[in-house]
Amino acid sequence: MSLSEEQAASLSAETVVVAAGRPSRDRDAPVNPPIVLSSTYFGTGPLGPGDRGYGRYANPTWDPFEQALAQLEGAALPGLLYASGLAAVSSALSLLPAQGVLVMPSHSYAGSLVMATELAQKGALELRTVDITDTDAVLAQLAPADGRPASMLWLESPTNPMLGVADIRALTTAAHSAGALVVTDNTFSTPLVQQPLSLGSDVVLHSVTKYLSGHSDVVLGALVTSDAELHASLLHHRTIHGGIAGPFEAWLALRGLRTLALRIERSQASAAVLAERLSRHPRVGSIRYPGLDSDPGHERAKAQMKGFGSVLCIEMAPSGGLNGADAADRMIQALQLWLPATSLGGVESLIERRRRHTAEPASVPENLVRLSVGIENVEDLWADLQQALETLDG
């Protein structure tokens, strides 16, 4: 591959997303890595280090993306690509010992919460959910005076969908003191905005489906760690449980990664503009966006992030005889440019009322609307929001 760890460390992340994972510079070699479509590889005798052997063990098309993501996150080992974000969640949870204690944000990705809850119901683990923005409350769950210490702390920051900001360094330090591993879902921030390994996390998780691939056309997940023992355990879980990525999806994800810096720059700038304007709109009851000075997570975000992300949430105020949830639904139906769909992190701007999903925690307000800001012209996005909000007047 074209970038060594030393070279990647000396370059800006904006350059690494473009340069990492390139083929060697042999004469007439392709500039971009090819797609390798093979389920098996030539070989005889026992498999040795570096041997591919079979398509469930490895694929050359995974390698460039896994190297690029590791270099972006500052990891000493290649990343691990999975068939989906939830396949990566499953692999990360496999690091828990039998009946271990998992501390997880009460507001976090619904799929992660559902999986952890189901495992707890089967007796595979003990689940403790907590407001991840309340550092003292998290510390109490990590090492309670009258209970077992935690085996794993699961972090999201900002959280999905409430955009709460955790003090990552303080929590990872406390978790390690309690003997717990720390897994951080960095999907919302991406490594261009936040690097959890540098803040003490042991494993970083991504839904590659979102910002990293960036075009709403693949479903993938990834894990990154610098710990050789954890890496070997995660690789074994992926191999045995079969949550592997397709080569074409891996190739698409790497192609999408190349424009990550430009997409993040544009979408973050637009999100800041929209958040400020929405915060003053009479039809908006409240807003969550770490980039606003008034946001409770603003100072923490400034301390540990290089930006504030491209997702914001609003709570719709009652309007025209409608409660907040119905007002949100009507506003969304009136939009022409924003797409009413789930997911986030693509080039297109997406919007949805989160409690339409039955798996969403009941503590998420019924009238909460999540906006994923894309790369369209910000004035066009604002004009569409304005006209949709105005339909609530009559």
C-alpha positions in Angstrom: 0.0 0.0 0.0 1.1 3.5 -0.7 1.2 5.1 2.8 3.3 3.8 5.7 2.1 4.4 9.3 4.9 7.1 9.6 3.8 8.8 6.4 0.1 8.8 7.4 1.0 10.3 10.8 2.8 13.1 9.2 -0.1 14.0 6.8 -3.4 15.7 7.5 -6.5 13.5 7.6 -7.8 15.4 4.5 -4.8 14.0 2.6 -4.9 10.5 4.1 -8.5 9.9 3.0 -7.3 10.4 -0.6 -3.8 8.8 -0.4 -4.3 5.8 1.9 -4.9 2.3 0.5 -3.5 2.9 -3.0 -1.8 0.0 -4.9 2.0 0.0 -5.2 3.5 2.3 -7.8 4.5 -0.3 -10.3 4.7 0.8 -13.9 1.3 0.5 -15.6 -0.3 -0.6 -12.3 -3.8 0.8 -11.6 -4.1 3.9 -9.5 -7.2 2.4 -7.7 -7.3 -1.0 -6.2 -9.3 -3.5 -8.2 -12.3 -5.6 -7.1 -11.3 -9.2 -6.5 -14.2 -11.6 -7.0 -13.1 -14.9 -5.7 -14.3 -17.2 -3.0 -11.0 -19.1 -2.7 -7.3 -18.8 -3.3 -4.5 -21.1 -4.5 -2.5 -22.8 -1.8 -1.4 -26.2 -0.5 -0.4 -27.4 3.0 -1.2 -25.6 6.3 -2.2 -21.9 6.1 0.6 -19.7 7.3 0.6 -16.0 8.4 -0.6 -13.8 5.5 -2.2 -16.7 3.6 -5.7 -15.9 2.4 -7.0 -19.4 1.9 -10.7 -18.8 1.6 -13.0 -15.9 1.0 -14.4 -15.8 4.5 -11.0 -15.3 5.9 -9.8 -12.4 3.8 -10.3 -10.6 0.5 -7.7 -8.2 -1.2 -10.5 -5.7 -1.8 -11.0 -5.3 2.0 -7.4 -4.4 2.6 -7.2 -0.9 1.2 -10.3 0.3 3.1 -9.1 -1.4 6.3 -5.7 0.2 6.1 -7.1 3.7 5.3 -9.6 3.6 8.2 -6.9 2.5 10.6 -4.6 5.3 9.5 -7.4 7.8 9.9 -8.2 6.6 13.4 -4.6 6.5 14.4 -4.7 2.7 14.9 -1.5 0.5 14.9 -3.4 -2.4 13.3 -5.6 -2.7 10.2 -9.3 -2.1 10.6 -11.8 -4.9 10.3 -14.6 -4.5 7.8 -18.0 -6.2 8.4 -21.2 -6.9 6.5 -23.1 -4.2 8.4 -22.8 -1.9 11.4 -24.7 -4.3 13.5 -22.4 -7.2 12.5 -19.6 -5.0 13.9 -21.7 -4.3 17.0 -22.1 -8.1 17.5 -18.4 -8.7 17.1 -17.5 -5.9 19.6 -20.0 -7.3 22.2 -18.3 -10.7 21.8 -15.4 -9.2 23.7 -17.6 -9.3 26.9 -17.0 -12.3 29.2 -19.9 -14.6 29.9 -22.5 -12.7 32.0 -20.2 -9.6 32.0 -21.6 -6.2 32.9 -22.2 -3.8 30.0 -22.7 -0.1 30.7 -24.4 1.5 27.7 -25.9 5.0 27.0 -29.7 5.0 27.5 -29.8 7.1 24.3 -27.7 5.3 21.7 -28.2 3.6 18.3 -31.4 1.6 18.6 -29.9 -1.5 17.0 -27.1 -1.6 19.6 -29.6 -1.2 22.4 -31.9 -3.9 21.1 -29.0 -6.3 20.6 -27.7 -5.7 24.1 -31.2 -5.9 25.6 -31.9 -9.3 24.0 -28.5 -10.7 25.1 -29.3 -9.5 28.7 -32.8 -11.2 28.5 -31.0 -14.4 27.6 -28.6 -14.1 30.6 -25.6 -13.5 28.4 -24.8 -10.2 30.0 -25.9 -7.7 32.6 -27.0 -4.4 31.0 -26.9 -1.1 32.8 -28.1 1.9 30.8 -27.2 5.4 31.9 -27.2 9.1 30.8 -23.8 9.1 29.2 -23.6 12.9 29.6 -23.8 12.5 33.4 -20.2 11.6 34.2 -20.9 10.9 37.9 -23.8 8.6 37.0 -21.6 6.7 34.6 -18.9 6.3 37.2 -21.4 4.9 39.7 -22.5 2.3 37.1 -18.9 1.3 36.3 -17.9 0.5 39.9 -21.0 0.4 42.1 -20.5 0.0 45.8 -23.1 -2.8 46.0 -22.6 -4.6 42.6 -20.2 -6.1 40.2 -17.8 -3.8 38.3 -18.4 -3.3 34.6 -16.7 -5.4 32.0 -17.3 -3.0 29.1 -18.3 0.6 28.7 -20.1 1.4 25.4 -19.8 5.0 24.3 -21.5 7.1 21.8 -20.7 10.8 21.6 -22.6 12.6 20.3 -25.4 10.1 21.0 -28.0 9.0 18.5 -30.4 10.7 18.3 -30.3 13.0 21.4 -26.8 14.4 20.5 -25.5 14.1 24.1 -21.8 14.6 24.5 -19.8 12.4 26.8 -16.5 13.3 28.5 -14.7 10.5 26.7 -11.3 10.8 28.3 -12.7 10.9 31.8 -15.0 8.0 31.2 -12.3 5.8 29.5 -9.9 6.5 32.4 -12.6 5.5 34.9 -13.6 2.4 32.9 -10.0 1.1 32.7 -9.6 1.7 36.5 -12.7 -0.5 36.9 -11.1 -3.2 34.6 -13.5 -2.5 31.8 -12.9 -2.3 28.0 -14.2 0.7 26.2 -15.9 0.6 22.8 -16.8 3.9 21.2 -19.2 4.2 18.3 -17.7 7.0 16.2 -20.2 6.9 13.4 -21.6 10.4 13.9 -18.2 12.1 14.2 -16.0 10.1 11.8 -12.2 10.1 12.4 -12.0 13.5 10.8 -13.9 15.1 13.6 -13.0 12.8 16.6 -10.4 10.1 17.3 -11.6 8.0 20.3 -8.4 5.9 20.4 -6.4 9.0 21.3 -8.9 9.7 24.1 -8.4 6.2 25.6 -10.9 4.0 23.9 -9.9 0.4 23.2 -12.1 -0.3 20.1 -13.8 2.2 17.7 -16.9 1.2 15.8 -18.3 2.7 12.6 -21.4 2.1 10.6 -19.6 2.5 7.3 -23.0 2.8 5.7 -23.1 6.4 6.9 -20.4 9.1 6.5 -17.5 6.9 5.5 -19.1 5.5 2.3 -21.3 8.6 2.1 -23.6 7.8 -0.8 -26.4 5.7 0.8 -25.6 2.8 -1.5 -23.8 0.2 0.7 -24.4 -1.4 4.1 -21.2 -2.1 5.9 -19.6 -1.8 9.4 -16.1 -1.6 10.7 -14.0 -1.9 13.9 -10.6 -0.5 14.7 -8.2 -1.2 17.6 -4.5 -1.0 18.3 -4.6 -3.9 20.7 -3.2 -7.1 19.1 -5.2 -9.4 21.4 -8.5 -7.6 20.9 -7.8 -7.5 17.1 -7.2 -11.3 17.0 -10.4 -11.9 18.9 -12.5 -9.7 16.7 -11.0 -11.2 13.5 -11.7 -14.7 14.8 -15.3 -13.7 15.6 -15.8 -12.2 12.1 -14.3 -15.4 10.5 -16.3 -17.9 12.5 -19.6 -16.0 12.5 -19.3 -15.0 8.9 -20.3 -11.3 9.1 -18.0 -10.5 6.2 -18.2 -7.6 3.6 -18.8 -8.2 -0.1 -15.9 -7.1 -2.2 -18.0 -4.8 -4.4 -19.4 -3.1 -1.3 -15.9 -2.7 0.1 -14.7 -1.1 -3.2 -17.6 1.3 -3.2 -16.9 2.3 0.4 -13.3 3.1 -0.4 -14.4 5.2 -3.3 -16.8 7.1 -1.1 -14.1 7.6 1.6 -12.0 9.6 -0.9 -14.4 12.5 -0.6 -15.1 12.3 3.1 -13.1 15.5 4.0 -15.0 17.6 1.4 -18.4 16.2 2.4 -17.8 16.7 6.1 -16.5 20.3 5.5 -19.6 21.2 3.5 -22.2 19.4 5.6 -20.8 20.7 8.9 -20.8 24.2 7.7 -24.4 23.9 6.5 -25.5 22.2 9.7 -24.2 25.1 11.8 -26.1 27.6 9.7 -29.3 25.6 9.8 -29.0 25.0 13.6 -28.7 28.7 14.3 -31.7 29.6 12.1 -33.9 26.8 13.5 -33.0 27.8 17.0 -34.9 31.1 16.4 -37.9 29.7 14.5 -41.2 30.0 16.4 -42.3 26.5 15.3 -39.3 24.9 16.8 -39.7 24.2 20.5 -36.0 23.2 21.2 -32.9 22.2 19.3 -29.9 19.9 19.9 -26.6 20.7 18.1 -23.3 20.7 19.9 -22.1 23.6 17.7 -24.5 26.0 19.4 -23.1 27.9 22.3 -26.3 27.2 24.2 -26.1 23.4 23.8 -25.2 21.6 27.1 -22.5 19.6 25.3 -20.9 22.5 23.5 -17.8 23.0 25.8 -17.1 19.2 25.9 -17.5 19.0 22.1 -15.0 21.9 21.6 -12.5 20.1 23.9 -12.5 16.7 22.2 -13.8 17.2 18.6 -12.5 19.1 15.6 -16.0 20.1 14.6 -19.6 19.5 15.6 -20.9 17.1 13.1 -23.7 17.3 10.5 -26.6 15.9 12.5 -29.0 18.1 14.4 -32.3 17.4 16.2 -35.3 19.6 16.8 -38.4 19.2 18.9 -41.4 20.6 17.2 -43.7 22.9 19.2 -47.5 22.4 19.1 -49.0 24.3 16.2 -52.4 25.0 14.6 -54.1 22.6 17.0 -51.6 19.9 16.4 -49.4 18.4 19.1 -45.7 18.4 18.5 -45.5 14.9 17.0 -48.3 15.6 14.5 -46.8 18.9 13.6 -43.5 17.2 12.9 -45.2 14.7 10.6 -47.0 17.4 8.7 -43.9 19.4 8.3 -41.9 16.4 7.0 -44.7 15.6 4.5 -44.5 19.1 3.1 -40.8 19.0 2.4 -39.7 18.9 -1.3 -35.9 18.7 -1.1 -35.2 17.0 2.2 -35.8 13.3 1.9 -38.1 11.6 4.5 -36.0 8.5 5.2 -33.9 6.9 7.9 -30.1 6.7 8.0 -27.7 9.6 7.8 -24.3 10.7 6.5 -25.0 10.6 2.8 -24.6 13.4 0.2 -28.4 13.9 0.4 -30.2 15.6 3.3 -32.4 13.2 5.3 -35.1 13.9 7.9 -37.3 11.8 10.1 -39.3 11.7 13.3 -37.4 9.1 15.3 -40.2 7.7 17.4 -41.8 6.3 14.3 -39.5 3.4 14.9 -40.9 1.1 17.5 -37.4 0.2 18.7 -36.5 3.8 19.6 -36.3 4.2 23.4 -39.4 5.7 25.0 -37.3 8.5 26.5 -36.8 9.9 23.0 -39.5 12.6 22.7 -42.4 11.9 20.3 -41.9 15.2 18.6 -38.1 14.9 18.1 -37.0 15.2 14.4 -33.5 14.2 13.4 -31.9 16.0 10.4 -28.9 14.7 8.6 -27.5 17.6 6.6 -26.1 16.7 3.2 -24.0 18.7 0.7 -26.8 20.6 -1.1 -26.8 24.4 -1.2 -27.6 25.5 2.3 -30.0 28.3 1.2 -32.0 25.7 -0.8 -32.1 23.5 2.3 -33.3 26.4 4.4 -35.9 27.6 1.9 -37.4 24.1 1.9 -37.5 23.9 5.7 -39.1 27.4 5.8 -41.9 26.6 3.4 -42.6 23.3 5.2 -42.7 25.0 8.6 -45.0 27.7 7.2 -47.6 25.0 6.3 -48.2 24.7 10.0 -49.6 28.2 10.2 -52.8 27.4 8.5 
